[in-house]
């Protein structure tokens, strides 16, 4: 049995020279993490060192290249050796069932490990909803954050901890994705299930209430590509906050996504008009659902990242089609 803070190869060394050195990755077993690891290994951008727990399924996974390093962000001593000089550290970890205090302890432990290990760069994947309550329709990196919920608050505080502890010692890049969706993810699953299995009357009422509400969905392909872009930034490049979204696509709204799913999943199209429900009703319902700062028409602008030279590999339509393909396959497996 390995001692805490140990690492081991999962397959024999391969002859390659990654262009971005080594990525020390936390949260590799999550939705974004699984897709990022696959892209890193397929593209040969960097070697990968994954932080894993003893019970993490990644420990027994097959076909994983690079290193698995056993440790815990809640146990700072176990992180000794996880970060090596010059590494690019990518943090995708968040304890969904943990307290705010535990998540902030994790952020502090990671920052200390980056400093002690002399990391070359820290990239933290946060969330666009740290903005919280905002009267502006278009949200940018400089938009003041006014978090409303405990989740939004702790996510913003994690950003602040990492920036305060590491800025000046290494570039700190913050990526703020909107609602990430794709094969294996949770976003849009509820809507797809409602379209596929919900009653026609209930779906009609949902579509009438939600209408053209912006979904702020962003394809996993573009989120992973944004992370790869930040990983490959030249040494010495300054860090910044970066939004990644697909909100420039007008079809990124409830009604058009629901209609696309209905078409893909063979649901009958309704020709009669929807009820003229005022937008104020949806806003009130969202407040009752615990989303007091949510505006149904707000969008996040990712032009800052695009102006840095980032190019998206997938359109919103392509990402939606990929998700629908995966959902249909999953439905067939469940029915078999």
VOVEX-482500 format. One record per residue (C-alpha): x, y, z; residue number from 1. Coordinates in steps of 0.1 Angstrom, whole numbers, plus 5000, padded with zeros to 4 digits. Layout:
<<X Y Z> NUM>
...
***
This chain:
<<5000 5000 5000> 1>
<<5013 5034 4991> 2>
<<5019 5060 5018> 3>
<<5001 5093 5016> 4>
<<5018 5118 4993> 5>
<<5032 5091 4970> 6>
<<5030 5088 4932> 7>
<<5032 5060 4907> 8>
<<5031 5056 4870> 9>
<<4999 5039 4856> 10>
<<5017 5026 4825> 11>
<<5053 5024 4812> 12>
<<5069 5057 4803> 13>
<<5064 5067 4767> 14>
<<5088 5086 4745> 15>
<<5073 5120 4741> 16>
<<5082 5156 4748> 17>
<<5050 5175 4759> 18>
<<5050 5211 4748> 19>
<<5037 5225 4781> 20>
<<5057 5204 4805> 21>
<<5036 5188 4833> 22>
<<5001 5197 4844> 23>
<<4995 5189 4881> 24>
<<4957 5184 4881> 25>
<<4931 5184 4909> 26>
<<4895 5173 4903> 27>
<<4905 5150 4874> 28>
<<4877 5125 4881> 29>
<<4849 5152 4877> 30>
<<4830 5159 4845> 31>
<<4854 5186 4832> 32>
<<4884 5168 4845> 33>
<<4877 5136 4826> 34>
<<4874 5155 4794> 35>
<<4905 5176 4801> 36>
<<4927 5145 4809> 37>
<<4915 5128 4777> 38>
<<4923 5159 4756> 39>
<<4957 5165 4773> 40>
<<4968 5129 4766> 41>
<<4954 5128 4730> 42>
<<4969 5162 4721> 43>
<<5003 5155 4738> 44>
<<5001 5191 4751> 45>
<<5015 5181 4785> 46>
<<5023 5152 4808> 47>
<<4997 5148 4836> 48>
<<5000 5143 4873> 49>
<<4966 5137 4889> 50>
<<4958 5142 4925> 51>
<<4936 5113 4936> 52>
<<4921 5099 4968> 53>
<<4925 5063 4979> 54>
<<4889 5056 4970> 55>
<<4890 5075 4937> 56>
<<4879 5053 4907> 57>
<<4909 5067 4888> 58>
<<4932 5045 4909> 59>
<<4918 5014 4892> 60>
<<4912 5029 4858> 61>
<<4929 5014 4828> 62>
<<4946 5032 4799> 63>
<<4954 5063 4820> 64>
<<4988 5077 4811> 65>
<<5010 5098 4834> 66>
<<5010 5098 4872> 67>
<<4985 5094 4899> 68>
<<4995 5112 4931> 69>
<<4976 5102 4962> 70>
<<4968 5130 4986> 71>
<<4940 5153 4998> 72>
<<4936 5190 4997> 73>
<<4922 5187 5032> 74>
<<4955 5172 5043> 75>
<<4982 5197 5034> 76>
<<5011 5174 5044> 77>
<<4999 5148 5019> 78>
<<5005 5173 4990> 79>
<<5043 5174 4995> 80>
<<5058 5166 4961> 81>
<<5025 5170 4942> 82>
<<5037 5202 4926> 83>
<<5071 5203 4910> 84>
<<5091 5234 4899> 85>
<<5077 5249 4867> 86>
<<5045 5228 4867> 87>
<<5012 5243 4855> 88>
<<4987 5236 4882> 89>
<<4951 5232 4871> 90>
<<4925 5232 4898> 91>
<<4891 5217 4890> 92>
<<4884 5205 4926> 93>
<<4854 5215 4946> 94>
<<4838 5196 4975> 95>
<<4801 5197 4965> 96>
<<4791 5181 4998> 97>
<<4817 5200 5018> 98>
<<4812 5231 5039> 99>
<<4824 5266 5028> 100>
<<4852 5263 5054> 101>
<<4864 5230 5040> 102>
<<4865 5244 5005> 103>
<<4884 5274 5016> 104>
<<4909 5252 5034> 105>
<<4914 5232 5002> 106>
<<4921 5265 4983> 107>
<<4946 5275 5009> 108>
<<4963 5241 5009> 109>
<<4966 5242 4971> 110>
<<4980 5277 4971> 111>
<<5006 5267 4997> 112>
<<5015 5236 4976> 113>
<<5019 5258 4945> 114>
<<5042 5282 4964> 115>
<<5063 5254 4981> 116>
<<5066 5235 4948> 117>
<<5074 5267 4928> 118>
<<5047 5262 4902> 119>
<<5051 5280 4870> 120>
<<5014 5289 4867> 121>
<<4981 5283 4885> 122>
<<4948 5279 4865> 123>
<<4916 5278 4885> 124>
<<4883 5267 4870> 125>
<<4856 5287 4888> 126>
<<4821 5295 4876> 127>
<<4804 5324 4859> 128>
<<4777 5327 4886> 129>
<<4801 5343 4911> 130>
<<4787 5375 4895> 131>
<<4756 5369 4916> 132>
<<4730 5397 4915> 133>
<<4736 5420 4885> 134>
<<4713 5445 4868> 135>
<<4734 5445 4837> 136>
<<4723 5423 4808> 137>
<<4758 5417 4795> 138>
<<4783 5404 4821> 139>
<<4820 5408 4816> 140>
<<4851 5400 4837> 141>
<<4851 5435 4852> 142>
<<4814 5433 4862> 143>
<<4813 5437 4900> 144>
<<4805 5405 4918> 145>
<<4776 5404 4943> 146>
<<4771 5368 4952> 147>
<<4736 5359 4965> 148>
<<4738 5322 4975> 149>
<<4763 5303 4997> 150>
<<4776 5285 4966> 151>
<<4783 5318 4947> 152>
<<4799 5333 4978> 153>
<<4823 5304 4984> 154>
<<4832 5301 4948> 155>
<<4842 5338 4948> 156>
<<4861 5335 4980> 157>
<<4881 5306 4966> 158>
<<4891 5328 4936> 159>
<<4902 5355 4961> 160>
<<4922 5331 4983> 161>
<<4942 5318 4953> 162>
<<4948 5352 4938> 163>
<<4958 5368 4971> 164>
<<4982 5340 4981> 165>
<<4998 5333 4946> 166>
<<4997 5366 4927> 167>
<<5031 5381 4923> 168>
<<5047 5346 4927> 169>
<<5032 5331 4896> 170>
<<5005 5339 4870> 171>
<<4970 5331 4882> 172>
<<4945 5324 4855> 173>
<<4908 5322 4865> 174>
<<4884 5306 4841> 175>
<<4847 5313 4846> 176>
<<4826 5290 4825> 177>
<<4788 5293 4823> 178>
<<4766 5261 4826> 179>
<<4789 5234 4811> 180>
<<4771 5206 4792> 181>
<<4782 5177 4772> 182>
<<4784 5139 4771> 183>
<<4785 5126 4807> 184>
<<4775 5159 4822> 185>
<<4744 5170 4842> 186>
<<4734 5203 4826> 187>
<<4706 5200 4801> 188>
<<4698 5164 4814> 189>
<<4667 5176 4832> 190>
<<4654 5194 4801> 191>
<<4662 5165 4778> 192>
<<4643 5141 4801> 193>
<<4614 5165 4804> 194>
<<4611 5167 4766> 195>
<<4616 5130 4761> 196>
<<4594 5117 4789> 197>
<<4573 5146 4802> 198>
<<4536 5150 4794> 199>
<<4527 5172 4765> 200>
<<4506 5196 4786> 201>
<<4532 5200 4812> 202>
<<4559 5206 4786> 203>
<<4536 5231 4769> 204>
<<4532 5250 4801> 205>
<<4570 5249 4808> 206>
<<4578 5263 4774> 207>
<<4552 5290 4778> 208>
<<4567 5301 4812> 209>
<<4604 5298 4802> 210>
<<4600 5309 4766> 211>
<<4632 5325 4753> 212>
<<4650 5324 4787> 213>
<<4687 5323 4782> 214>
<<4702 5290 4792> 215>
<<4738 5302 4793> 216>
<<4749 5267 4783> 217>
<<4785 5262 4771> 218>
<<4798 5231 4754> 219>
<<4824 5210 4772> 220>
<<4845 5211 4740> 221>
<<4850 5248 4743> 222>
<<4856 5248 4781> 223>
<<4884 5221 4777> 224>
<<4898 5241 4747> 225>
<<4899 5272 4769> 226>
<<4918 5253 4796> 227>
<<4943 5240 4770> 228>
<<4947 5275 4757> 229>
<<4956 5288 4792> 230>
<<4979 5259 4799> 231>
<<4999 5267 4767> 232>
<<5003 5304 4775> 233>
<<5040 5314 4772> 234>
<<5061 5317 4803> 235>
<<5058 5351 4819> 236>
<<5023 5358 4806> 237>
<<5002 5376 4831> 238>
<<4972 5359 4846> 239>
<<4937 5373 4843> 240>
<<4900 5364 4848> 241>
<<4885 5348 4817> 242>
<<4848 5341 4809> 243>
<<4840 5312 4786> 244>
<<4805 5309 4773> 245>
<<4784 5302 4742> 246>
<<4761 5331 4749> 247>
<<4768 5347 4715> 248>
<<4745 5321 4699> 249>
<<4708 5334 4700> 250>
<<4695 5298 4699> 251>
<<4711 5292 4734> 252>
<<4676 5296 4750> 253>
<<4651 5273 4767> 254>
<<4625 5272 4739> 255>
<<4649 5266 4710> 256>
<<4668 5239 4729> 257>
<<4636 5222 4739> 258>
<<4623 5223 4703> 259>
<<4656 5209 4691> 260>
<<4654 5180 4716> 261>
<<4618 5173 4706> 262>
<<4629 5171 4669> 263>
<<4659 5148 4678> 264>
<<4639 5126 4701> 265>
<<4609 5121 4679> 266>
<<4584 5141 4699> 267>
<<4553 5155 4683> 268>
<<4556 5192 4674> 269>
<<4528 5215 4687> 270>
<<4515 5239 4661> 271>
<<4493 5260 4684> 272>
<<4508 5292 4700> 273>
<<4522 5292 4735> 274>
<<4506 5311 4763> 275>
<<4516 5348 4766> 276>
<<4532 5345 4800> 277>
<<4549 5378 4813> 278>
<<4586 5376 4820> 279>
<<4580 5389 4855> 280>
<<4563 5356 4864> 281>
<<4595 5336 4855> 282>
<<4616 5361 4875> 283>
<<4594 5356 4905> 284>
<<4595 5318 4902> 285>
<<4633 5319 4900> 286>
<<4634 5339 4932> 287>
<<4612 5314 4949> 288>
<<4635 5287 4937> 289>
<<4664 5303 4955> 290>
<<4679 5323 4925> 291>
<<4672 5359 4936> 292>
<<4699 5374 4915> 293>
<<4690 5356 4883> 294>
<<4679 5376 4852> 295>
<<4663 5355 4825> 296>
<<4679 5374 4797> 297>
<<4714 5380 4809> 298>
<<4745 5368 4790> 299>
<<4782 5364 4797> 300>
<<4806 5379 4771> 301>
<<4837 5359 4764> 302>
<<4853 5384 4740> 303>
<<4883 5389 4765> 304>
<<4894 5353 4760> 305>
<<4888 5355 4722> 306>
<<4909 5388 4720> 307>
<<4938 5369 4737> 308>
<<4938 5346 4706> 309>
<<4915 5317 4718> 310>
<<4894 5301 4691> 311>
<<4865 5278 4699> 312>
<<4866 5244 4683> 313>
<<4829 5238 4684> 314>
<<4798 5258 4676> 315>
<<4768 5257 4700> 316>
<<4749 5236 4675> 317>
<<4777 5211 4673> 318>
<<4780 5208 4711> 319>
<<4742 5204 4714> 320>
<<4742 5176 4687> 321>
<<4770 5158 4705> 322>
<<4751 5159 4737> 323>
<<4719 5147 4720> 324>
<<4738 5118 4704> 325>
<<4751 5108 4739> 326>
<<4717 5112 4755> 327>
<<4700 5090 4729> 328>
<<4727 5063 4733> 329>
<<4722 5064 4771> 330>
<<4684 5061 4767> 331>
<<4688 5030 4744> 332>
<<4711 5014 4770> 333>
<<4686 5020 4798> 334>
<<4658 5006 4777> 335>
<<4678 4975 4767> 336>
***
